[in-house]
Amino acid sequence: TASVYGNEAGVGRGLKRAIDEGIVTREEVFITTKMWTSDYSNGDAAIDESLELLGVEYIDLMLLHHSGRNDVQAYEAMERAAKAGKLHSIGLSNYYTPDDFDRVVSQVAVYPALLQNETHPYHQSGEMKEHIAQYGTVLESWYPLGGRGNTQTLFSDPVISGIASAHGKT
């Protein structure tokens, strides 16, 4: 989820129903959400609002949605929330250069567990993946099927379609 997507409350209702009906336990569900840039100057309140909307006592992973003004301040709020048990892991999203990533990391106490960036066969983020490894940070992809207008190109790519065919997939 993400605060800017407006889906935290709906996910929270769905999770509560699934728990109430015995379909899952809270511990079986891994919740990731993102803090939007307009909340960076008041990260503590943004975290509490996400917890309330999701209807949970903790969030498994919270990310800063992308680089922006007051992002270090917001990251420090996530560090405090992690120390208090409100967040189990913290990370970043949409930080695409080593300099931008290091700008945040050099000012905080806890390295990001994860960096979530657009990553797919046409944008593999090799430099960032290699760079963040020194901090123990792993790369997670968003838009793995081609990204920003490349989905049909990816599906038509002879290498990709050959791999799909070899596995009996479309």
HELIX and SHEET records of a PDB file:
HELIX    1   1 SER A    3  TYR A    5  5                                   3    
HELIX    2   2 GLU A    8  ASP A   20  1                                  13    
HELIX    3   3 ARG A   26  GLU A   28  5                                   3    
HELIX    4   4 THR A   37  ASN A   42  5                                   6    
HELIX    5   5 GLY A   43  LEU A   54  1                                  12    
HELIX    6   6 ASP A   71  LYS A   83  1                                  13    
HELIX    7   7 PRO A   98  VAL A  105  1                                   8    
HELIX    8   8 GLY A  126  ALA A  133  1                                   8    
HELIX    9   9 THR A  151  SER A  156  1                                   6    
HELIX   10  10 PRO A  158  ALA A  166  1                                   9    
SHEET    1   A 5 THR A  32  MET A  35  0                                        
SHEET    2   A 5 ILE A  59  LEU A  64  1                                        
SHEET    3   A 5 LEU A  87  SER A  93  1                                        
SHEET    4   A 5 LEU A 114  GLU A 118  1                                        
SHEET    5   A 5 VAL A 138  TRP A 142  1                                        
END                                                                             
